Amino acid sequence: MVAVCRGRGKRSDLAVRAPTPLAWSLMSIARVGIVGSGIMGSGIAETAATAGFEVVLRSRSQTTADATLAALEKSLDRQVDKGKRTPEERDQALGRVTGTSDLGALKGVDLVIESVVEDLAVKKELFNELDRITDDHAILATNTSTLPVIELAMQTGRPDRVCGIHFFNPAPVMSLVELVRPLTVSDETLAAARDFAETCGKSPVEVKDQAGFIVNALLFPYLNNAVRLYEQGVASLDDIDTAMKGGCGFPMGPFALLDLVGLDTSLAILDALYAEFRDPNYAAVPLLRRMVVAEQLGRKSGQGFFDYHARK
C-alpha cells in the first residue's frame, strides 16, 4: 500500500517543494536524527555522536530507546577500558544523544537516517511522515542495503534532498559507507552526505541507485552459491568456511557471515536483487528459504547454519 502525504488520495497531489540553494558546508549538518534502534540504528547513532554530532535517536517505544542508550553507554565504557577513548570523550558522546519514541522530536534536525525493517511499504510510509515533520532544509536518507531509494524520494516533496547513506555492520567499526544517488538527488545533497560520512571517519563511495548497490550485488551471489554447494553435498559447512578463509583470505566464511547478517535479512536481499535483475545467481537456494520459515535465522535466533546455543 502506497502512503500518501497530507491526507490526499493520489501520489500526483503531493506538492514538490522548489529546490532551494543548499550551500552546504561541513558545519551545515549539526543535528542528526536516527530512526530505528536496532543494531544498525544504534551503531550509526554511536558513530555520529562520537564524531561530534548531536543525535536524536527515535525508537518505537521509550523503553527500547532507553535500552539502546544503556547499550551505547556500555559500548563506550568498553572503549574506555581498552584505552581507545577517554572518560571525558565517553561522557561527551553520551551527552550528545537523546532517545525518544516521538517522531516529532526530529523537527529541527539537519539530517535523518532511517534504519528500520527492510520493507519498502514501511519505509515509504515513514518517509511520507518524515517529509511532513522535518524542516524543509533537512536531508532524508535511508540506510537500506538493497531497496530502491527513488521509491522513497518520491514519497516526499523534496526528492532533491533524499539519498542513501548505507553503513555496514558494525557501523562504529566498518569504514565503508555507500552513498546512493537516486535520479532526483542534487549534487549539493550528495556533497553534504559525503561530508557527514567523512566527518564520521568513514570512506564513502558513490553508487547508482540500483538493487544491492556495490557490496551486496557482489556479495550475495557468493553467499547464495555457498548454500548451493552445501545443499548439493559438495562439502561440510565448516570445510566451506575454512576453504574461503584460507583460500581467499576472507575474515569470515560464508556461513558464519550469513548467520551474522541474519538469514531473513539475507533472503530479503536476494529476493530484491532477483526481482530487479532476474539473474539466476540471485534466486535464493531453497534451503535458505526453508530455514527462514523454520525461524532458524542465525545468531539472532540462536540457530542458523550453526547452533549458537551449543557454542555459548
C-alpha positions in Angstrom: 0.0 0.0 0.0 1.5 3.4 -1.0 1.4 6.0 1.6 0.2 9.5 0.6 1.0 12.8 2.1 -1.1 15.5 3.7 -4.2 13.3 3.6 -4.6 13.4 -0.2 -5.6 10.4 -2.1 -3.2 10.4 -5.1 0.5 10.5 -5.4 0.3 13.3 -8.0 -1.3 15.5 -5.4 2.0 15.6 -3.5 3.4 19.1 -3.8 7.1 19.1 -4.6 9.0 21.9 -3.0 11.0 24.0 -5.3 14.7 23.2 -4.9 16.5 25.7 -2.6 20.2 26.5 -2.8 21.8 24.4 -0.1 25.3 26.0 0.0 26.3 23.1 2.3 29.5 23.4 4.4 30.9 20.9 6.9 29.0 22.7 9.7 25.7 22.6 7.9 24.9 19.2 9.4 25.0 19.6 13.2 22.0 17.6 14.4 21.3 14.1 13.1 18.1 12.1 13.6 18.3 8.3 13.6 15.0 6.3 13.1 15.4 2.8 14.3 17.2 1.5 17.4 18.3 -1.9 16.2 21.9 -3.0 15.6 22.4 -0.6 12.7 20.5 2.3 14.1 22.3 2.2 17.5 25.6 1.7 15.7 25.0 4.8 13.5 24.0 6.8 16.5 27.2 5.9 18.3 29.3 6.7 15.2 27.7 10.1 14.8 27.8 11.0 18.5 31.5 10.2 18.8 32.2 12.3 15.7 30.7 15.3 17.4 27.1 15.4 16.0 24.1 15.9 18.2 21.9 12.8 17.8 18.2 12.3 18.3 17.6 8.5 18.3 13.9 7.6 17.7 12.7 4.1 18.7 9.1 2.7 18.6 8.9 2.9 22.4 10.7 4.9 25.1 11.6 1.6 26.8 13.6 0.4 23.7 15.1 3.9 23.3 16.3 3.8 26.9 17.7 0.3 26.4 19.6 1.5 23.4 21.1 4.4 25.3 22.2 1.9 28.0 23.8 -0.3 25.4 25.6 2.7 23.9 27.0 3.6 27.4 28.3 0.0 27.8 29.9 0.1 24.4 31.6 3.4 25.2 32.6 2.0 28.6 34.4 -0.9 26.9 36.3 1.5 24.7 37.4 3.4 27.8 38.5 0.2 29.4 40.6 -0.7 26.3 42.2 2.7 26.2 40.6 3.7 22.9 38.6 6.6 24.4 39.0 8.8 27.5 36.3 9.0 30.1 35.7 12.6 29.1 35.2 11.6 25.4 32.7 8.9 26.5 30.7 11.4 28.6 30.7 14.0 25.8 29.4 11.5 23.3 26.7 10.2 25.7 25.7 13.8 26.3 25.1 14.3 22.6 22.5 11.5 22.3 18.8 11.8 23.1 16.4 8.8 23.0 12.8 9.3 22.2 9.7 7.5 20.9 8.3 10.7 19.4 8.9 11.1 15.7 8.1 14.8 16.1 11.3 15.2 18.1 13.1 15.0 14.7 11.9 18.5 13.8 15.0 20.7 13.8 17.5 18.1 12.7 19.6 18.7 9.6 19.8 15.0 8.5 17.6 12.0 9.2 19.0 8.5 8.6 16.3 5.8 8.5 17.3 2.3 9.6 14.1 0.4 10.1 13.0 -3.0 8.7 13.9 -3.7 5.1 10.3 -3.4 3.9 9.5 -1.0 1.1 6.0 -0.3 2.2 7.1 0.5 5.8 9.9 2.8 4.6 7.6 4.6 2.1 5.1 5.4 4.9 8.0 6.6 7.2 9.4 8.9 4.5 6.0 10.4 4.0 5.8 11.1 7.7 9.4 12.5 7.9 8.6 14.8 5.0 5.8 16.4 6.9 7.6 16.5 10.3 11.1 17.7 9.4 12.2 21.2 8.4 12.4 21.9 4.7 16.2 22.1 4.6 16.7 18.6 6.2 18.2 15.8 4.2 16.3 12.5 4.4 18.5 9.4 4.0 17.9 5.7 4.1 20.3 3.0 5.3 18.8 0.4 3.1 21.2 -2.1 1.7 19.1 -3.1 -1.3 15.8 -1.3 -1.8 15.3 1.5 -4.5 15.9 4.9 -3.0 13.9 6.6 -5.7 10.8 5.0 -4.3 11.4 6.7 -1.0 12.4 10.1 -2.6 9.1 10.2 -4.5 7.1 9.9 -1.3 8.4 13.3 -0.3 8.1 16.9 -1.5 11.9 17.2 -1.5 13.2 14.4 -3.8 16.3 16.5 -4.4 17.2 16.1 -0.7 16.7 12.3 -0.4 19.6 9.9 -0.8 21.0 6.6 0.5 23.7 6.6 3.2 24.4 2.9 3.7 26.6 2.0 6.7 27.9 -1.5 7.3 27.6 -3.7 10.4 29.1 -2.9 12.9 28.8 0.7 12.0 31.3 2.1 14.6 34.0 -0.3 13.2 33.4 -0.7 9.4 35.0 2.0 7.4 32.8 1.8 4.3 29.7 3.9 3.6 27.8 3.6 0.2 26.3 6.9 -0.9 23.4 6.1 -3.1 22.4 8.6 -5.9 18.8 8.3 -7.0 17.8 10.1 -10.2 16.3 13.1 -8.3 19.0 13.9 -5.8 21.0 17.1 -6.1 24.8 17.3 -6.2 24.7 19.5 -3.1 22.8 16.9 -1.1 25.4 14.2 -2.1 28.2 16.5 -1.2 26.7 17.1 2.3 26.2 13.4 2.8 29.9 12.8 1.8 31.0 15.5 4.3 28.9 13.8 7.0 30.4 10.3 6.3 33.9 11.6 6.2 33.4 13.5 9.4 32.4 10.2 10.9 35.7 8.8 9.9 34.3 6.7 7.0 35.4 6.1 3.5 32.4 6.9 1.3 31.9 5.6 -2.2 29.2 6.8 -4.6 26.9 4.4 -6.4 24.0 4.4 -8.7 20.6 3.7 -7.2 20.1 0.0 -8.2 19.4 -3.1 -6.1 22.4 -4.2 -4.0 24.5 -1.2 -4.8 28.1 -2.4 -4.9 28.8 -4.6 -2.0 25.6 -6.7 -1.8 25.3 -7.0 -5.5 28.7 -8.8 -5.5 28.5 -10.4 -2.0 25.1 -12.2 -2.1 25.6 -14.3 -5.2 28.7 -15.7 -3.5 26.8 -16.4 -0.3 23.9 -17.9 -2.2 26.2 -20.2 -4.1 27.9 -21.3 -0.9 24.5 -22.5 0.3 24.0 -24.3 -3.0 27.3 -26.1 -2.6 26.3 -27.2 0.8 22.9 -28.3 -0.3 24.4 -30.3 -3.1 26.7 -32.1 -0.5 29.9 -30.8 -2.0 31.4 -30.1 1.4 30.5 -29.5 5.0 29.7 -26.1 6.5 33.0 -26.0 8.4 35.0 -27.0 5.4 33.4 -24.5 3.1 34.0 -21.7 5.6 37.6 -22.9 6.2 38.2 -23.0 2.4 37.1 -19.5 1.8 39.1 -18.1 4.7 42.2 -19.9 3.9 41.9 -19.8 0.1 40.6 -16.3 -0.4 41.8 -14.5 2.8 38.3 -13.7 3.9 37.9 -12.9 7.6 34.8 -15.0 7.8 33.4 -17.9 5.9 30.1 -17.6 4.0 28.0 -19.5 6.6 29.4 -17.6 9.6 28.7 -14.4 7.7 25.1 -15.4 6.8 24.4 -16.2 10.4 25.8 -12.8 11.4 23.8 -10.9 8.9 20.6 -12.9 9.6 19.1 -15.5 7.2 15.9 -13.5 7.0 17.8 -10.3 6.0 19.9 -12.3 3.5 16.8 -13.8 1.9 15.1 -10.4 1.6 18.2 -9.0 -0.1 18.4 -11.9 -2.5 14.7 -11.6 -3.3 15.1 -7.8 -4.0 18.1 -8.5 -6.2 16.3 -11.2 -8.2 13.2 -9.0 -8.6 15.3 -6.3 -10.2 17.7 -8.3 -12.4 16.2 -11.8 -12.8 19.7 -13.2 -12.6 19.7 -16.9 -11.5 22.6 -16.2 -9.2 20.2 -14.1 -7.1 17.5 -16.8 -6.9 17.6 -17.9 -3.3 18.5 -21.5 -2.8 15.5 -23.5 -1.4 17.4 -24.5 1.8 17.8 -20.8 2.8 14.1 -20.1 2.3 13.1 -23.2 4.3 15.5 -22.2 7.2 13.8 -18.8 7.4 10.4 -20.4 7.5 11.7 -22.6 10.4 12.9 -19.4 12.1 16.5 -20.6 12.0 17.7 -17.1 11.4 21.3 -17.2 12.6 22.9 -15.5 15.7 19.8 -13.5 16.4 17.7 -16.7 16.9 20.4 -18.8 18.4 20.2 -21.3 15.5 21.2 -20.8 11.8 23.7 -22.8 9.8 25.5 -23.2 13.2 24.0 -23.8 16.6 24.8 -20.8 18.9 23.2 -22.3 21.9 25.8 -25.0 21.8 28.6 -22.5 21.3 27.9 -20.5 24.4 
